[in-house]
């Protein structure tokens, strides 16, 4: 199944996801997000970030944004593969050959030197131990219905500065939510293996937050 179809299916399961969101509020006695809730939120959020990035890579004319969207797809595919390998297929698996533009996006990118993994550890804001002190994003978590609406809005928009600004704003919010989800589980999650995966996701999330913030600032200055 194509990962866009997986996202649509997951976002359409409103009753199940309502239960999931309730479970987030009802954390385990230790204060941790339950593992099933973490997997659901991480997978849904990752699919959203991946599919919006695929759309951006295909449509944007901004070189920095095109480069970012390449790295974002690679990040989400690799993270999904790690989760899928660890859970034995409980989490939805990515379709490695799914194209996002002429010639397909993923063909050589997963093995390509995107040059973020190693550098991110040293350059991401609050790397290492500081990454675990996560505060919730100021606007709060977007609902699954909102994610579906945002994805639909972006895919319907024509290329141009307004599209780029809309993508960056929503990608930034999505990464802040990802930081909250993965950071919370990395700090106090129930499963040691999933904690390692969550902790490993944090450097790139922080790096991408920094990159998106810089791009948003440049776009604001240009428009001003």
N, C-alpha and C positions, 0 to 999 in steps of 0.2 A: 504494500500500500504506500502511495506517495505521502511524504510527510505533511503536505498541505491537507490531504484528505484525512490523515490522522488527526491533525489539529481541528479540522471541521467536526469530525466525529466526537472528539473530546469536548469541544466547546458546546456541542449540541446536547450533551448529557447533563442538562441543567439540574436535574434532581440529585444525581450523584455528586456533582460538583458543589451543590449547596450543602450537602452533608460534609464534603471535604472542608469547605470554608468554616462550617460550624466546628469541625474537629480541630481546626487551627486554633480557635479560641479556647478549646478545651484540651490544652496540652497535657502531656503525661505528668504524673506527680512530680517528676524530677525537673519539670519546666521545659522539657524538650518537645520539639515537633515530632509527632509519631512518624515512623519511617514511611508508612504508606501515604501519609499526607505530604511528606517531603517529596516522594517520588512523583506524586500527582502534580504538585505545584511546580517542581523543577522541570518536569517533562512538558507540561503545558506552556510554561514561560519560555522554555528553550525553543519549542516549536514556533511560538510567536516571534521570538527574536530572529530565528533562522529564516522564516518565510518572509518577514518584512525586509530582512537583509537581502534575500534573493531578489525581491522586487526592486530594491534600491540599486543593486549591482547591475541589473538589466536596464534600468531607466535613467539613472543619474548621469549627468555630464560633468559632475564635480570630481576631479581626479582623487582628491583626498577621501571623499565619501565612497568612491568606487573601491579604493584600496581598503578602506575600513570594512565595507560590506563583504569583501572577499574574506577577510580575516574573521569576521563574525560568523559566516557560514561554516568555516573550518572549525572554529571554536565550538559551535553548537553540535556539529556532526561528531566531533571527537568526544565531547562530553556525553552525548547520547550513546555512543558506542561503549564508553566506559560503564555507564549505568546499565546498559543492556547486557553487557558481558558479565557484570557482577550479579545482576538479578536473575540471570538465566532466561531473559526474554520477558520478564514481568513488565518492564517499561517498553513502550513502543520503540522499535528500532528504526534508524534512518535508512532511507534508500540512497545508497552511495552514488548511484549513477544518475540521479535525477538532475536534469539540466535546469539552469536558471537563465540562460541566454544563449547566444549563438555559440555552438560548439560545446555547450555544457560547462558548468562552473566547477564541478568537483573533480573532473578527470584527473588533473595533476596537482590539485591544490592541497589535498590532505597530506601528501608527502612533500609538498613544496616548502621551501624555507621561508615561512611567513615571518619568522624572526620575532616572535612575541613571547613564546613560552619561557625561554631562559631569561630574556631581558626583563620580562614583566616582574619577576620575583624581586629584582632590585629596584625597579623604577616605579612600580605601581604605588599609588598613595597608600601609606600605612601598611606596607608589606609585612610579612611574617606574622608575629604575634599580634600586632595591632589590628590585623584584618578581622580578628574575631570579635572585636568590640563593635558590633553592628547596631546602628540605630535605624528605626523604620524610616522609609522614605517619607518626606513631608506631606506629599499629597495622598498617601495611603495606597493600598493595593488596588490596582484596576481589576474589575470583575471580568469573568470569562466572556460575558456578553460584550463588554467594552473592548476586549481584545479582538473579538470577531469583527466588531464595527470598525475598529482602527485598521485592521488588515484589509477589510473591504474598501475603506476610504482610500488607503494608500494605493491599492491596485487599480482603483478607478481614476486616480489623479494623473494628469499629464506630467511629463518631465519638466523641470524648471526649478527656480529658486524656492517657490512656495512648497513644492514637493519635498525638496531637500530639507527645508526647515521643519516641515511636519514630520518627516522620518526621524530626524535627529532628536526632536523633542520627545517623540514616543519611544525611541530607542534608549534615550537617557533614562526615562521613567522605568522602562523595562529592566534596565541594568541595575537601577537602584533597588527594584523589587527583587531581582536575582541576588543581589548582595545580601539583602535581608534574609531571603530563604536559605541560601547556601551558608551564609555566615552563622545563622542561628543553629542550623543543623551541625555545622562543623564544630560549634562550641559545645553542644550538649545533646547531640543526636544519640539514638539508642544503639545503632549498628556501627561497629568500628570501621568496617569496610566502606560504608556509605559516608561516614565522617571523613575518611581520607579523600574520597572523591569530592565531597563538598569543599573541603579545605583546599584541594588542588584547583578547584574552579575559581577561587577568590582572586588570585593575582591578575588573571586576564580580565575578570569583571571589573576590577579596580582600574586597570590600564584603560579599558574601553570607556569607563566613566570619565576618566581624565581626557581622553581623546575627543569624546563627544562634547564635553564641556568646552573644550578649546574650539571645536568646529562651530558650536552654537554661538560662542562669543564672536568669532570672525564673521559669521553670517549676520549677526545683529549689527556689527560695525559697518558692514557693507550696505545693509538695508538702511541704516541710519544716515 
